[in-house]
Amino acid sequence: MTPDDPPRRGEDEDGLSNLASAYQKAGPYIGASTTLVASVGLFAAAGWWIDRKVGTEKPWFLIAGSLLGMLGGFISFFRQVLGKQKK
């Protein structure tokens, strides 16, 4: 392919295919959603572990850990997503 040849079908200015370009644009959002899921899962697991160690009859630490993970995960998610849209 010489510099005078037109770009191949399915390539944009940077030489990326449409699929690669879509993944590149979606990457930050995929990372933000992974952070959200991971924070809820980790805090819920920590709450479950504390409940087992303390011996509580009801899963109060599991509930508190889940809520704390959701709060932190959503804050992180929206900071990442809204921060990308401002640029």
C-alpha positions in Angstrom: 0.0 0.0 0.0 1.5 3.3 -1.0 0.7 6.7 0.5 -1.3 7.7 -2.6 -3.7 4.7 -2.2 -7.0 5.4 -0.5 -7.6 3.8 2.9 -9.0 0.3 2.8 -12.7 -0.1 3.5 -13.4 -0.3 7.3 -10.4 1.9 8.3 -10.5 5.4 9.8 -7.9 8.1 9.8 -5.7 6.4 12.3 -5.7 3.1 10.4 -7.9 1.3 13.0 -10.8 -0.8 11.9 -14.3 0.2 12.9 -14.3 -2.5 15.5 -11.0 -1.5 17.0 -12.1 2.1 17.0 -15.3 1.2 18.9 -13.4 -0.8 21.5 -11.0 2.1 21.9 -13.9 4.5 22.6 -15.6 2.0 24.9 -12.5 1.2 26.9 -12.9 3.8 29.6 -16.6 2.9 30.2 -15.8 -0.8 30.4 -13.1 0.0 33.0 -15.5 2.2 35.0 -18.1 -0.6 35.1 -15.5 -3.1 36.1 -14.5 -0.8 39.0 -18.1 -0.6 40.1 -18.6 -4.3 40.1 -15.3 -5.1 41.8 -15.8 -2.6 44.6 -19.3 -4.0 45.4 -17.9 -7.5 45.3 -14.9 -6.8 47.4 -16.7 -4.9 50.1 -19.5 -7.5 50.3 -17.0 -10.3 50.6 -15.2 -8.3 53.4 -18.5 -7.8 55.2 -19.3 -11.5 54.9 -15.9 -12.4 56.2 -16.4 -10.1 59.2 -19.8 -11.5 59.9 -18.3 -15.0 60.0 -15.5 -14.0 62.3 -17.7 -12.0 64.7 -20.5 -14.6 64.6 -23.4 -12.3 64.0 -26.8 -13.9 63.5 -27.9 -11.5 60.9 -25.6 -10.3 58.1 -25.2 -6.7 59.2 -21.6 -6.4 58.1 -22.4 -7.9 54.7 -25.2 -5.4 54.2 -23.0 -2.5 55.4 -20.1 -3.7 53.1 -22.4 -4.0 50.1 -23.8 -0.5 50.7 -20.4 1.0 51.2 -19.1 -0.8 48.0 -22.1 0.5 46.1 -21.5 4.1 47.3 -17.8 4.0 46.5 -18.3 2.2 43.3 -21.0 4.6 42.0 -18.9 7.7 43.0 -15.9 6.3 41.1 -18.0 5.2 38.2 -19.6 8.6 37.7 -16.3 10.5 38.2 -14.8 8.4 35.4 -17.7 8.6 33.1 -18.6 12.2 33.6 -14.9 13.1 33.5 -14.6 11.5 30.0 -17.6 13.5 28.7 -16.2 16.9 29.8 -13.2 16.5 27.6 
